[in-house]
Amino acid sequence: SESSKKTTTSSSSKKDRSSSVVVANTALKVLRDAGDRGRDAVALLRVLAASKNAQGPPDKTSYTLAIAASSDAETAVHLLQEMEERGLSDGRAYAATISKCNKDHRTDLALHVFHRMTPVAQRTAFAYSAALAACADDKDAALRILDEMEQRATAPSSRNQQQQHHGNRRPPPSHSEKSTHVLSVHAYTAAMSACGADYETVLGLVDRCFATLGARLTPADRESAYRTAFASCERAATPRAAQATVALLKRLFKEKVAFGAAEKHKDTTAHQGGRRGPVSSRGAALGCSIETLNAATSALGAGGKCGSALALFARLKAEPETLLRPGDAVDGFTYAAAISACAHPSVAHERWRDALRLLAEAALRHAAEEEEDDAKQRRRLGRRRRGGSSQSSSSKEPTTTTTSSGWSSQFLCAKTVGAALVACERGRASKQAAAVLRAARRRDVELDTSCYDAAILAQRTDVASSASSGTADGASGWKTAIALLRELRRASKLEPTARTYAALLETLVAADQMERADVVYAAARQRGVMSHAHAVEGRNTVDLHHHTKASARCALRAALREADPAAGDLQIIVGRGKRSVTALEPVLRDVVLGALRREHDIETAAVMESNNGRVVVPSEALTAWWQRQSSAIKNPAFWRVASSAPLVNHPALVLLGAGGHPHHGDDDDDSQGSRAF
């Protein structure tokens, strides 16, 4: 009887433990799906971990669900370490931790967790996918992971060896084999995305993908690889990349024709045998998706092949049933890609009219689509009234989609308008750019800051043309630019970015409105979108990285006013030109040296001998410059255009005997200075 009691007690305790595991895991799954309940999930896991039963919860599933529901990457990694200490490490938990690190943009931590997965057999397809997603900017790491995946795909599995040992009888699959690694096209496309603009490596990966996977690839998989390669060619934006895009397009179309012929042969054979094949699935694979051909059009335009991009665009409009799969059609992205091709710097001077023509065509199609939607809405409301339904909807249902990048797929959107404005700016059509922006505002297009940036920068052409012709019409250019900035903030309720201020500074500096440019640069610094302060070194070090030529001149004027001659020489970081369009040719160095010598009469400024990416202004030259500015310092207007940093107790003012504000306490003079600026 005692032994039967013990057996009954043991079985009941096991039943209680198993039921508690099910209940706990169900609760953790609910918390994971609810989102933003990471603290509750961790708290529940802590309660389970404090259970008196050593063999009870939490188990592997509990930890994995808690990791998936955790609120940040650090918590997920801590839970994973707890699992390892309890001997409960599992491939799914590693994959969940890597995914959580990716969501928090902790790619370094995600790769660290991936490399901690030992043995390698724990690395499942989910873990590999998450690790490749973490290699967004690390091409070498992505290629190493892909090499490991290919090696594991070609190596004989332990299950095959067991099958040979047991003869024809196959052993039952283990838990790890249920989620075994499978090399798919998604791994190759993720590695291609990590390569970025290195399109030559991407083309090699396309060939490797087709050779490794072979017959396992469906037409949709092959098209996905081509689409990723087109995106890489677009990032490269070179003529050679555009040529590679043309070759890829020919290859894609040839494969589609061959696949269509093979499917037609299958259909004929099935018809002769009295059978009918899957017509719907075959029809979906005959044409290309519009996303793939949009990517190809963008790649051609980015590489300067405007004619090829427009030819492909014309074929998409004329032969949609031949090139596109059923259900796909030309959309706003197609028009945006074609207009962007016209805006390439090499052809914009002669193609900007084509860009405006395409924009007008997109506007007409957008208007026709809106009329069709209104007619559908009226017919829907009429059917509801005739049917006696009490439900009525006065709001129009959305008919357009928005991608993850934020662009709308409708014909007339910020992307199409912005591309046309860039074409006008590069084609020196400032008046047309302002007219396009006003027309888009009348059509209630939701514009973004990039549209205003292009329109503001386009006004620089008026200034440049008036300066070359000797007329006074250039004033309208910079005044229009300031009006556009005002409209951006008031009418569109948008906040100007660094690109917006840089565009306005380009226009003002071209018009020789340096005082107004100083005011604009000071406003940009106060908003925190522009700065020339060095993060580590002191006041006498200026960092002009990420500055344009115009903003660098304004930053230089502000830096001279803030420099302390008693602290030593002024060092200006201008860079070596590694990130410029013409690689290894510095852009800002000559601009800074010319401005110091011509505008500020500092002839002793020179390039640092030990670092050619820096320009040095000696402290003696700074002192002489401050002495020349003594008359300006006594003017209240100087304090309005000075930078946002306080200069009242500046050491140079003490050196000149002008400590403090020169008009401190004089309200009349101060108010006059405010009105002047």
Secondary structure, 3 states (H helix, E strand, C coil): CHHHHHHHHHHHHHHHHHHHHHHHHHHHHHHHHHCCCHHHHHHHHHHHHCCCCCCCCCCHHHHHHHHHHCCCHHHHHHHHHHHHHCCCCCHHHHHHHHHHHHHCCCHHHHHHHHHCCCCHHHCCHHHHHHHHHCCCCCHHHHHHHHHHHHHHHHCCCHHHHHHHHHCCCCCCCCHHHHCCCCCCHHHHHHHHHHHCCCHHHHHHHHHHHHHHHHHHCCHHHHHHHHHHHHHHHHHHCCHHHHHHHHHHHHHHHHHHHHHHHHHHHHHHHHHHCCCCCCHHHHHHHHCECHHHHHHHHHHHHHCCCHHHHHHHHHHHHHCHHHHECCCCCCCHHHHHHHHHHHCCCCCHHHHHHHHHHHHHHHHHHHHHHHHHHHHHHHHHHHHHHHCCCCCCCCCCCCCCCECCCCCECCCCCHHHHHHHHHHHHHCCCHHHHHHHHHHHHHCCCCCCHHHHHHHHHHCHHHHHHHHHHCCCCHHHHHHHHHHHHHHHHHCCCCCCCHHHHHHHHHHHHHCCCHHHHHHHHHHHHHHCCCCCECCCCCCCEEECCCCCHHHHHHHHHHHHHHCCHHHCCEEEECCCCCCCCCCCCCCHHHHHHHHHHHCCCCCCCEECCCCCCEEEECHHHHHHHHHHCHHHHCCCCHHHHCCCCCCCCCHHHHHCCCCCCCCCCCHHHHHHHHHHC
